[in-house]
Amino acid sequence: MSQNSKDLEQLRDQLDDINMKLLSLLSERAVIAQEIGIVKQKQGIPKYDPVREREMLEELVQHNEGPFEDSTVKHLFKQIFKASLDLQQEDHKKILLVSRKKQQENTIVHVKGVEIGGSAQVMIAGPCSVESYDQLKTVGTALKDAGIRVMRGGAFKPRTSPYDFQGLGIEGLKLLKQVADELDMVTVSEIVHPGHIELAANYIDIIQIGARNMQNFELLKAAGQVGVPIVLKRGLSATIEELILAAEYIVAGGNPNVILIERGIRTYEKWTRNTLDISAVPILKQETHLPVLVDVTHSTGRKDILVPCAKAALAAGADGVMVEVHPDPATALSDAQQQLNIEQFHDFWHRVKSSGLFKEQ
Ligand SMILES: O=C(O)C(=O)C[C@]1(C(=O)O)C=C[C@@H](O)C=C1
């Protein structure tokens, strides 16, 4: 072995030693940063502290004797601060009740013999709005005959325009209960006011918190205190993290039965009403233990692509699909354009089932 390569080896050995020392010091530092993170969490202080970071950088630069440039020292330590911050936030994420890290196994919501989030998938169908007993009974009977037990129907309708049909309110919930009792079905309906949550639990089996109310924190807190499952729709412009944190409000409030729904987000695309974010499905399944559904009607706003979108949702791991069905969509008081009539629904349901992607109860 030449003298040169011997030197190289020795020098590399020295670096290996230093690497180990640096690693040990970095790990020691990381543990302290984690402890700081816990203290900050308890005191409600933001994790990121740019002032503290600047002070540390100034001190380091003052003591820098080279050969690294000040800018290089700053850059290296900024990376360390960033990694520490990530660790603090990661620790916080770990303690989310809805997180997969907190609970490995899937949450399965049981309602009147229907399982949501279990080994089978669920189809939820029904009109956008509850309009009359006859309308509900007609749809309910068709769904029941098709083997579907979960029916949706809006009674409180948060509409963009104050002049649009606002729903039948409590009267609509009563109609849902009447038809559900007659047909032995499970009902889903949206509630928009925290004061209505408890009352709604007397009439419907699953309370929906709609996209426009996903971050209505008082509503989420009220939903946490009721013994009825909640389906929580992703907000129009909500990130996946915001949806997860909204669900956390409900679970932290004491209600573990939360179902998430991807219903499309607002983008620049105009050929669909919203953009179906199919990637949200596997991400939500990975990050949380909650059931995840896809509302194909609201995400697309068009009837001609419901089958491929439902298939995509199921293939991506969704626990079910939600779709709007009305006996006579042309006369519907809301969403007339996008609801399927019963014949179209049968065709949709047949094509989804025969794709082999839908695992039945
Ligand atoms: O000193 C703190 O407050 C910390 O949270 C520790 C620490 C660091 O790693 O030094 C991490 C993140 C903050 O932005 C500032 C500093």
The ligand as a Gaussian input file, in Angstrom:
#p B3LYP/6-31G(d) Opt

LIG

0 1
 O      -35.839000      26.334000      20.768000
 C      -36.950000      25.994000      20.342000
 O      -37.981000      26.657000      20.590000
 C      -37.088000      24.790000      19.515000
 O      -38.206000      24.404000      19.197000
 C      -35.874000      24.111000      19.018000
 C      -35.505000      24.521000      17.613000
 C      -34.090000      23.955000      17.338000
 O      -33.975000      22.906000      16.755000
 O      -33.146000      24.588000      17.812000
 C      -36.471000      23.945000      16.652000
 C      -37.446000      24.684000      16.024000
 C      -37.638000      26.108000      16.248000
 O      -37.995000      26.796000      15.069000
 C      -36.487000      26.720000      16.906000
 C      -35.505000      25.992000      17.489000

